Amino acid sequence: MSSSTIDRILKMNNVRFGQNIELISLKNGYQESHGPVGRALSTTVWEHHSIGRTVLIHNPEMFIKPLWKLNTSLQDYFGAPLHEYIYLTPHNSVGLGLAFEKSESFVLQLEEKSKWEWKKAVLPWEELSKMSKINFKETNMGESVMIVEMHSGDLLYIPKGMIYQTYTGENDHSLNIMISTYQNNTYGNYMSYYLQQALNKALKKNETLNRGLPLNFLDYFGKACSNRKEKDFLKKRKIIKEQLSELAYSIISESYDDAADTMAKKQIKNFLPPCLNEEEKSISIYGTQDSIENGKIINQIILNKYMEVKLIRKNVIRLIKEDCLKLCYISDNLFEKSKNGLQYICIPESCGPGVKYLIETYPKYAKIKNFHIDDEMLKKDLVECMWKKGLLFVKDLSHLSITDEMEETTTRESSSGESTDEENTNYDNSDIESSLESENGAEEESEDSRISYEVINIDDTESDSDTPIRQKKKKT
């Protein structure tokens, strides 16, 4: 990758100012963003770059497939979302103002060279963590600790909590890429979810937590009371503290899994969609989609219980229990993470063991007939739904024609003496709909016997709300 790669990206794609690209400079120690609204044409970008402004590209994997592939591999390794940026800084410039790193970051120098200066913090960690990542004041920083000069091909690791700034020499521009992860992925982040959920559960079970506080409780606690030495006062304060400690201990519960799911629900919207190679596409829906020719649908893949499937990636789904059992997935996520909503399918409780079996057997293939779901109709419905969402590989699919697959199924079922009516390979979507919904006054089925084909988008501004915005999708 080089500067000319950015030029080609600008000329071949609809890159947008403020959305995919920024033009930044430093003024009085503060970072400023420039550029008009709308499409970022190369002429405009290079005009700003020529007067000393750094080109910052957000989500570059959107335009560079090898980078997309790399980042999804790192995403699977860390088990956390990644954020990527490309910086093209002109010569004799300060690429970034003073910045406080709030994530674990890796920087790869792609062209020429740059200097990275580490600063010692004057303010304590609790003060720094409340500040913006950029636009630190020099008065909040101490002396320089270290200066590192990076050349093309060098890789730099920036641990969380480091304070740094970058700049280029008189005759050298700089092109580098920064990949950051583990933001909001700390013990503290997890414990904030855990303690809240544990407290909510304890309030429902522990009657003592709902009792009133001791008389004049506030007379014994608070900043003004912390240094009092009276014997009676200290005795009363000690008794209350012991009671509070017992209650705090009683809050601890088995909410570890629920808290992890709540945290995952926040993070899964920021995951990149999987990047598949050509071989992987050939055994997924992305390489085997139906076509139409002379008015007839062709190339249809009809799944049957003898086929073997597996998840396309370890972290492509997440099973979460809330108002319903939610099969969350990332295959439809966008590169522009701020636009992603939480996407999931509501599945019956009886389908949960089948999904867990699929997760536990990864990365091995699993036969559909071995899924721990008693209802054969629901089993087929679940697998077909996951297949159509791009979540599954089917073993040897690229070598199997539709005719072969149908003949193989018919032969196996006939030889085993099973009825072909229930396991008919021509099982279509109308059968699914009629089996899952009551019509014309027929007796309604229980909620547990239905799979809801919906994509739920939760607006980021209301991410803590229990009332998602529902966009109904066509039943599959």
Disulfide bonds with the S-S distance in Angstrom:
Cys324-Cys346 2.48
